Amino acid sequence: MTTLPVSLPPRWRWPLRIALALSGWLALAATLTLPDAGVWRTLVVCVFLLLCPGFAATRWARPAPWHERGWPFVVETAFLAVLLSLCLSVLTVESFYLSGTFTTTRVIITLAAITSLLALLPTPGSRRPGARPTAPDDAPAPPGTRPAPVADSPHEPGTTARTAPGTSPARPRSPGPPSDRGTVAVVGAGPYGLATACHLQAAPVRLRVFGQTMEAWRAHMPDGMLLQTGPAASAIATPRHGYALADFRAARGLAGADDNRPVPLADYVDYGRWFQEHLVPELEPCRVRRIRAAEGGFRLLLDSGEEPLAASVVLATGAVPYAYVPRTLRACAEEGLASHTSQHRDLRRFTGERVAVIGAGQSALECATLLHEARALPTVVARTSAVVFDPPPPNGTGDRSRLPGPGSPLGRGHPLLGAVSRGGAAYRRLPAPLRMELLRTIPRPSGAWWLKERAAGLFPILCGRTLVCAEPGYGVVRLRLLDEDGRPEDIVVDHVLAATGYRVDIRRMGLLDPGLRQSLRVFAGAPVLTSGFESSTPGLYFTGLAAAPSFGPLLRFVAGTGFAARRLTAAVSAGKRR
């Protein structure tokens, strides 16, 4: 199909950038001078909020000139601009609303300043004299990361393979032994591994799946934990009907999907096992010790001693390898006085001890509650100015994914997550720094609605505190905190529990052979992935949390298994190598 080019004369580019930079101030003038609820005021403000901040941001996401592109590129960019505008507008409104300083004028001034800055500053992809033109998919690596190796992979029909200067064209890999030719290995048997295996089976492809069913949920979650999300948002995706969490609960005689009561961890682990037994019965319950590149694909070393060959490998190893402990606590961790929440299944070991829980999200609040119920003495230390709990679902339905009004795949209370979750492919096109900032701040830290009555007023919660240092000594830890006004405050505890989440860092993945690890192109510690979840090493795929920096916060939750499994399966079954 012929693509008609879009012609934009170079002499119009600067005037359009200036007009874009002035659009917010025009909206501000309309707000201040035109009558309230007037047609012209509403029109000017709405057009600005829906289009201009996003179009200014896309200059950074897609710096390639429009006159060198076709209409599909223009349509996709326009869609991305509207999505970005909505995200920036909601983020600004929510920031002012939470601080109690919300006014329409302040929101417009903030967005006008952001739009002007993005419109006038030079883009990261601006050409320098003599520089090689850069394709929109070849985003520059952030500072501190290694340049990508040239991927020796076949290209799609209708595209042109790129070869690094001074190198010969890529040669096809040896097909390997006939018994292993085309085999796809899925490493991991949590929600993302099981969902990926189900979709690959339906493709169909030759498949081997390795791992212990729901191992991270069984061994790294505290006893007594309840899921923050409801049944509809916690179902593992599958192309077959009848295997959602609600179906499992109905089969076991438990409460159905329309029950508002939270799902116990033990029930969810049983659901994962039930799912695996029915849909992935060929799971091999052994651990993969090492993966290295080999002729014909990848060689896997199993704990049984077997070394099978796979043409492609899908890593669905979950979040545990990326548990994040702040640098200020690492000295305490070495002495056994600090640890991450994923290291404890039974919190009763802290009975009678003073425990500082660092964090403000569900993990911190629920661990503090379980510690209190285990007769420990918890204190929550949070940087946020207040602890937030999600709103409860309305009476009569537990399917929080179908609620009217702003929402997300997790239900109400996360409108920004809903915005970025409905455009995973577009999210991947955003600049890497913006993607990481959205991943860090969306969704905001909060506790489940059902946790509020168990946590409120039962143990100290120190909000607006920043942890400056932690000094171990004589079996205790002295924490130096700063409040929002910069005043110091010290507390002494017996142990520090870091409920500080997970940060992807491929360097910490000992599963990958060092040579294979070094061959990966990364940004901010995360692998750079194609639209089909393939890394810069052809045939090596990442899903789950490791893919969240590329596709958005949805990949941090079970609700993202459907999006990830469908895209990855399409790429694997079609033999894509981008």
N, C-alpha and C positions, 0 to 999 in steps of 0.2 A: 504494500500500500504506500502511495506517495504521500509524504508529509510536507505540507506547504510551509515555507519558512515565515517567520514573523519578522517584519522589517521595522526596525526602530532606528531612525537616523541618529548618529552620535551626537549631533548638536542639540538634540532634545533631552539627552540624559541628565545633564546638570539642572536644567529648569524643572524637570520632573522630580528630581531629588529635593530641590528647594521647596517645591510645592508640597511634597510629602512632609518635609520638616516643618512647614508652616501650618499643616492641616490641624494639628492639635490646638494650636493657639487660635485658629479660626473657630474651632468648636468651643473653646473657652470664651471667646468674645461673644459667640451666639448665646452661650449660657448666661452671661452677665448682662446682656443688653436686650435680648428678645423676651417676649412674655412667657411665663411659665406655661407648659403644656401646649405651646404654640406649634403649628405644623412645621415651620421652617427650623425652629430650634430643635425639635425632636428629630427632624430629618438630618440636619447637619451633625448632631451629636451621635446619632445611631450609625451613620455612614463612617464617621471617624472611628468609633469604638469597634465596629465590625471589620474594618478593612485596613486602616492606616498603620496601626502598630505592627500588625502581622506582615504587611508588605515591606515595612522597614526592616523587620527581622529576617525576612527571606533573602534580603541582600547579603546577609551573613551566611545563611544556610545554603544559598544557591547563587554564588557570585558570578556565574557564567552569563554573558550578555544575552538578552532575550532575542536579539536579532539573529543570533546563531542557532536558535532553537525552533521547533515546530509547535503547532497548536496543542498537541498532547502535553508538552512541557508547560505551556502557559496555563492550561486548565488545571494541571496538577499543582502548579505553584499558587494559583488563585485559591484552590481548596486549602492548601497548606497555610496561606496567609490568613484566611478566615479562622482556621483552627488556632493559629498562634494568637490572633487578636482576642479571641474568646478566652484563651488561657491567661494572657497577660491582664485582661480586664478583670476576670474573676479573681486572679491572684491579688491584684491591687485592691479591689473592693474588700476581699476577705481580710487583708492586712490591716486596712483602716478600721474595718468593723470589729476585729478582735481587739484592737487597741482602744476602742471607744472613741475614735476621732473621725468617724466616717462623715464626709459630705461629698456631694457630687462635684463641687469645684475642686476639692483636693484630689479626687480621683482623676479628673481630666487634666489637671496640671501635671500630675505624676506621669500619666501616659503620654502627654504632649512632650515632656522632657525626654522620655525614653525614645519616642518616635523621632524626635529631632536628632538625638545622639546617633541612633542607628542609621538614619538617612544620610547624615553628613560625614560621618567617619569613613575612612577607606576600609574596604572589606578585606578579610584575611586572604582572599583569593585574587586580589588585585594583581594585574600583570606588571612585572618589571621589564625594562628594556632587555630584550634578548632571552627572556624566560620562556620556557616551554608552556604552551597552553595546558591548562588542567581541566580534565573532564569533571562534571559535577559529582560523580561517584568517588573521585579520588580526593577526598577531603584531606587537608594537610594534617599530619600527626601533631598532637599537642606537644608543647615543649617537654623535653625530658624523655620522650619515647623514641624507640628505634624506628628507622624507616622500614617499610614493609619489604620483605623479600618478594621477588617476582614469582608469582604463582604459575607453576608449570601445569596448566590445565587447559583443556579444550574450551572453546568459546561457543556461545550460542550462534545459531544461524542468523546471518544478517548483521553480525558484529565483527569487529576487527580485533584480533589478538594483539596485545601490546607486549613488547619485549624490551627488557632493560638494555640500555646502550652497551655495546660491546659483548653482548651475550648471543648465543645461538638460539633459534626457536626451540620451544619446549618439545621434549620427546614424550610420547605416551608411556605410561608406566607399564611394567611387565604385568600381565594378568594374574600371575601366581598359579598355585596348584588348582586344578579343575574343581576340587571339592570346596575350595574357599572362594572361588571366583564370584564376585558380586555379593558376598556376604556383608551384611550390615550388623555391627555390634552395638548394642545399647548398653551403656554402663550406668547402672543405677536403677533401683526399683521403688522409688518414691512416686508421688503423683505425676511428675513430669516424665519419668522413665516409663511408667506404665501407660500413660496416655500416648506417648510416642510409639511404644511397641504396638499398641492396638491399631493405630493409624497405619503404621508400616505393614502390619499383617494384612490390612484391607487393601493395600496398594496393588498387588502384593509384592514383597521382596523377600529374599532369603535372609533370615534373621536369627541372631542369637542374643539373648538378653541375660545379663549378669547382675547379681546383687542380692541383698537381703531385703525382703519385702518390708517397706515402711521403716527401715532401720533408723533413720534420723528421728522419726516421730517416736519410735519406741525407746531409743537410748538417750536422746538429747532433749527431751521435753519433760518438764516436771510432772510428777504424779499429781493428780487432782486438777490438771489444767483443763479448761474448756475452750472450745474454738471461738474466736472473736466473730467469725462470719457465720451466717445461717446455712442451712442445708443446700439451698440453691446455689450459693456462691462457693461451696466447698466440694462440689461433685467433680470427680475426675472425668475429663472429656473422653468420649469414645464415639466412633461412628455408629455404634449399635445402640438401640434404645433398651431401656429397662435396667440400666446399671448405674443410675445416679444414686446419691446418698439417700434420697427419699425412698428409692426402691429397696435398698438394703434395709433401711429402718422398718419398712413395711414387711419385708420378708422375715425379719427377726421379731416382729411384734412390738417394735419400739414406736415412739412418737413419730408421726408423719412429717412431711415437709412443711405443713401449715401450722406446726407447733412452734411457738415462739421461744421455747426453752432452748438454751445453748446445747451444743453437741459435746459430750465428754470426750477427752482425748482417747480413752480406752475404746469407745465405740468407733471413733474414726480410724484407729489402727485396725480394728476388726473389719471395718469397711474396706480398707486397702487390701487386706488379705483376701477377703471375699471377692473383690474385684479381680485380683491377680489369679485366684484359683479358677475363676470362670473365663477370663479373657486372655490371660497370659500364662497358661499352664506350663509352657515350655521354659519358664524362667529357671535359670541355673543358679542355685543359691550359693555361689562362691564369689569371693572378692577378687577384683582385678588389682594386682600389685603394681604393675608398670605397663605403660603403653609407649612404644617406640615406632618410629618410621621404619618401614621395611620395603623390600622390592615387592610390588604388587599391592601395597596398602600399608597396613599397620600390624605389628606383632604385639599381642597381648600376653602378659605373664599372669597366670592365675595362681591362687594360693594352692591349688591342687598340683601345680607343677606343669600343667599343660600350657602350651604356647600357641594358641590358634592365630590364624591370619585372617584379617578382615579388610575388605576393600574400603569400607567407610566405618567411622566410629562416631557415635552420638554420646556425648558426655552429659549425663543428667544426674550429677553427683550431689545436688542439693546445696544448702547454704552452710552447713556445718564447717566445711574447709575454710570458709571465709569469715569465721567469727572474729569480730573486731573488738579489741581491748585498747582503750586510749593509751597513748605513750606515757602519760603521767602515772599509770597504774602498773606498768610493766615490771618495775623493780619489786613492787609488792607481789605481783603474780609469781615472780621467780622464788619468793620466799613462802608461797602458799597462802598469802594473806589477801589475795584478790583473784578473781576468776570470772569467766564469762558464764552467763546463764545457761548456755548449751552444755556446760560441763556437769550439770547437776540434775539428776532425776529425782532424788529424794531430798527435799529441803529440810527434813526433820533433823538432819545432822547439825543444823544451826540452832537447835533449841537452846534457849537461854542466852544466846550470843547477840551482841549488838552488830547489826548488819546494815551498811549503807548501800542502797540500791541506786545506781546511776542511770537515769533515763526518765522519760515522761510518757512512753507509749504503753501499749498493752502488756508487753513483756515485763516492764518494770513494775507496773501497777499490780499485775496479777502475781508476780513473784513476791512482791511485798505483802500482798494479801495472804498468800500461802505461807509465808514466813510467820506472819502474825498468828495465823491459825495453828501453826506448829509451835507456838509459844516462844518464838524468837522476838527480837526487839528491832524491827526494821525502821529505817529512815530513808525516804525517797529524796534524792537530790536531783532537781530538774533545772535545765537552763531556761525552759519556757516560763513565761510570766504567770501561767495558770495551768492546771491540769484539766483536760477536756475529756468528756465522755460522749460517745456516739448517742444520737437520739434513738429511743426504742422503736421497733417496727409497730405499725398500727395494729390494733386488735383485729383478728380475723384472718391475717395472712402472715406467713413467715417467708414468702418468696420476695425477698427484699430487692431482687433484681428487676421487678416489674412495677415498682412504686412510681406514682406520678411525680412530676417535678424533677429538679436537679438531683442526680444520683450517680451511682457508679455500679460496676459489677459486684461490689461489696455491699451495696445498699445505700441508704441515706447517710448524710454526714460527710461524704467525700466527693463533692461536686467537681473539684479539680482533677481527681483521679478519673472520674468519668470522662472528662474532656480529653485527657491524654491517652486513655485506654481505648478510645474508639478510633484511633489513628496510629496504630503501631508502625505501619509502613511509613507514614509521614514523619513520625517521631524520629525514625532512624536518619532522616535527612537533616535534622537540626544540627547546629554546631555542637561539637563534643562538650565544650564548657557548659552550654545551656542544657544539654541532656543531663549532665551530671548534677547540675543545680536542681533541675526538676525532680530527678530521682531522689535527691537528698531531702527535698521539702514536701514532696507529695507521696502519699497523703500525710497530713500533719500528724504528729504524735497524739494518740487518743486511746482511751480505754473503752472497752465494750460497755454497752448500755446496762447490761445485767451485773457488771462489776461494781457500779457506783455504790450501791447500798452495802456491799461487803467491804469497801475500802474507805469510804468517806468518814473522816473523824476518828479512825481507829489507830492510826499511827502517823507520826510527823511526816509532812510533805513540804520540803524546802524548795519553793519555786524561785525563779530568777537567780539561781546560783550557778556560778562557773567554777569548775574544779581547776585550781591552779597547780597544786602539787599534792602528793601523797607520800608521807614519810613513815616507812615501817620501822618498828623498833619494839623490843620486849614483848613480842606477841600481839601487838595492837598496831593500828594504823591511824595516824593523825592526818586528817584531810584539811587543807587550807582552801576555803571557798571565798569568792567575791560575790556580793549581791549586786543588784542592778545599779546601785549608786557607787559601786567601787569600794564599799566597806568590807574589810576582811572578817572572816568568821572561821573558827576552827571547831571541828568535831572529832572525837576519838571513837573508833569502832573496832570490833574484833575481826571483821572481814568486810571486804568491798565486793559487791556483786555488780558486774558490768552488764546492764541490759541495754547495750549500745548498738545492737543490731549486727549487720554483716556488710562487709565491703569486699567486692570482688578484687582479687589480686592473684593473677595467674602464677606469679612467682612462688606462691605458697602451695600450689597444687603439685605435691610430690608424686602424684599418679603418673604425670607425664615425664618422659625421659628428658633430661636437661637439654639435649640437642633439639628435641621436638618443641620444648617450651620456648627456647630461644628463637625458633623459626617463626613464631607467631607474631603477627603485627598486633600491637596493643595500644590502648589509650586509657590513661588513668588506671592502669592495672587490669583493665578488662579487654577481652579479645575483640578485635574489629570483625564484625560479622556482615555477611551479605544479606540480601532480603530473604534468603532461604536458610539462614542461621549457620552458614558455612564460614569457617575461619579462613585466614589467609593461607593456611595449609590445606590444599585440596583434599576433600574427603573427611576432614575433622570438623564436627559440628558441636555446638554448645547450645543447651537449652536450660530453662529455669533461671535462677538468679544470675548466672553468668551472662545471660542474654539481656538482662534488664537494662544495663547501660546503653544497649543498642536499640531496644524496642519499648522501653518505658517501664514505669512502676508496676504495671499489671503483671509482669513476669515475676514479681516477688510473691504472688499469691496463687493459690490453686486455680482461681478463676481464669488464669492465663493459659492453662494447659491446652485448651481448644485452639486458640490462636496459634500457639507455638507448634503444636503437633501437626496441624493442617499445613502450615507453611513449610515446615521442615520435611514432611512426607512428600509434598509436591516437588521440592528441590531434589530429594534423594531419588525418588522414583523416576524423575525426568533426567537424572544424571547431570544436573546443572553444575557448572564450575565457573563461577563469576569471579 
